[in-house]
Amino acid sequence: MHIAILTFDGFNELDSLVALGLLNRIKKPDWRVTLCCPTPTVTSMNGLTLHAQSTLEEACDADAVLFGSGMKTREIANDTSIMGRLKLDPAGQLIGAQCSGTLMLAKLGLLNAVPACTDLLTKPWVQEAGVEVLNQPFYADGNVATAGGCLSSQYLAAWVIARFEGLEAARSAMHYVAPVGEKELYVDRAVENITPYLQPKESK
C-alpha cells in the first residue's frame, strides 16, 4: 500500500506533514507513506527544505495520492512539464486534495461536474476552472475527495485510512493526535465529516 503526498516548492507544511504524521499511525509492513516531489528537494513557504521520498511517476502507480497546497500552486497547475507527468486514475486510486491542491485536480480534469472544497483564497480560481465550491471542510465523491483549510488535512488522512483500513483504524489514528481533554469531541467531529463519504465504497 503506497500513499503519495504530492509536495511542491512553496508547499504549506501543515498540508503535507500533518497528513504524513496521521497516515503513518498505521503500522503495517506493507503500508508506505511518502512525500512525493517533482525534484529531489522542495522548500516550503516558510523556508523548510525536504528531500523527496518518491517521484511523480511513482505517484501514478500509488494506491492513494494526496495533493497538498502551497504558495506556488497556481503557477504549478499551469506548468505542463509538471502536470503532464501526473497520470492518475480515480477508478483505481484514491485521490484527494486540499486548498489550492483542489485547483490541480480541476486542471487535471479529475473533478468534472463534482463540487469541491478549497480555501477562501483559492476559491475564485477553482470556480474559474468550472468547479462548484462548497462551504464545508470536506467532501468526497467516490474515490475523489477535497478539503478546505490547512487543518482539514486531518480529514483527508482519516478518509484514506477509513477507506483502506476501516473506520476504527481512522478513529484510533485521530485519537492519538487529538488534544488531551477533548479527544472524544475531536475524533467524533472528524468521523462526522468523513462518514457520509465512506459508503457504499468503504474498503477494509
N, C-alpha and C positions, 0 to 999 in steps of 0.2 A: 504494500500500500504506500503510494508516494503522493504527498500533498505538497504542491509547489506554491510558494507565496511570491508572486511577482513583485519585485522591488527594484525601482529605477532611481537614477540620480535625482536628488531633491526630494527623496521619499520622506513621508511622515513616519517617525519612529513608532508612534502608537499603533498605527495600522499594521505594520509588518511584525513588530516584536511582541505585541500583546497576543496576536493570533499565534505566533510561533510558540510562545510560552504555554498557552492554553492547549494547543494541539499536541504538544509534547507531554501532556499529562497522561496520554495513552502510552502505556509501557508494554509494547508488544514487539517481538523481534522483527516482524515484517512491516512495522509502522515507521515511516520515514517522513519527516517534515523538513523542507529545505527553503532557504531564501534563494530565489531564482532571479538571476540578473542578466542583462544583455551584455555586460562587460565583467571582467574579473573582480572589480571593486566598484562600489557605488557610495556616494556621500549624501547624507541626509540633509534636510532643510536646516538642521541645526549644527551641521559640521561633523556628524558621526560617520566614519568610513567603515564599511563592512565588506567582507570578502564573500563573493558568490559561492553558494554551495551546489548550485545546479545551473544549467543553461536554459534558455528559452526553448531550445529544441527538446530538451528533456521534459519540459513542462507540457509539451504537446502530447507526450505519452503518459503523463501523470494521471492518477485516479481522480484527483481534485486539483483545481487551480484557483487561487485567490489573488485578485488584483488589489494591491494597496494603492494609496493615493500619494500625492506629493505636489510640490510647487511647480514642477515642470510637466505635469501630466498632459496638459493641453497641447504642449509642444510635441511630446512623445506620441500622443494619439494621432498626430498628423505626420509622423515620421514613418514613411513606408519601409525604410530599411530595418526598423524595429518591428513594426506591426505586421509586416509581411512574413516574419519568422514565426508568428503565432497561428498555428493551425489547430484550433480547438474544436471539439465536437461534444455538445451538450447531450447527445444521445448516449455517449459512453463515459462522460466525465461530469463530475460536479464542478460547476463554475460559479464563483462568487466575486463580488467587487464591492468596495465601499468608497464613498465620497467621490473624488474625481476619477477613481478607478471605474466607476459606472460609465463615464464618458468613453473609456476604452472599449467596454463591452458594446456600447452603442455603435462605435466606429467599426467594430468587427462584425456587426450585423447579428449579434447574439441576443439582442433584446426584441427586435422586430416590433410587434404590437404589444409587448409585455410592459406594464408600468414598472417603475423602478424607484429606488431610494437613492439619495445622494445628499451632500452637504449643501448649505444655502448658497455658497459661493459658486459651486459648480452647477447648480440647478438650471440657470438660463442656458448654459452650454449644452446640457443634456436635452433640454427642451428644444433647442435649435436643431438637435440631431433627430428630432421627431419622436422623442420618448416622453410619455406622461410621467411626471414626477409626483410621488406620493409624499404626504406629510406624516411619515412614520419612520421608525428606526430600522425596520427590517421587512423584506418581502421576498418571497420565492415563488417561482412558477416552475414546477417540475425540477429539473436539475440546475436551474439558473437562479441565483439569489443576489440581492443587492442590499446594502445597508447604508445608512446616512449618519454621519457624525463619527469623530475619531474613536470614541469608546464603543461604537457599535461593532467593532472588530470582534468583541466577545460573542456577539450573536452569530456572526458568520462562522466563527470557530465552533461554537456549540452546535450549530446546524450541521456542520460537516461531521462532527463526532457522532451526533444522533443518527445521521443517515447511515454511517458506516458501522457504528458500534452500539447503537441503541440509545434511548433517552436517558436511561440510568447512568450510562457512561458520561453523557454530557452533563448531567446533574453533578456527578462526582467531580468532574474537572472544574466546573464553575464553583462548587462548594469550597474546593481547595484554595482558590484565589480570592474568594469573596471576603469583604471586610468582616472582622470579628464583631459580633454583636448584631449583625444584620445579615448573616449568611443565608438563612431561610428566605428572607424577603428578597435578597439579591438573586438567589437561584430561581425562586418562583417567578420573578419578573422575566428572567432570561427564558425560562421554559414557556411562559405565556407568549412571548414574542415569536418563538420558533415552532411551537407545536402545531399551529394551523397549517404549516407548510411541510409537515413530515408525512402526511397521509395523502394518497394511498401508496406513496412510493418509498416509505421508510425502509431502509435496508439495515439488517443487523449482521 
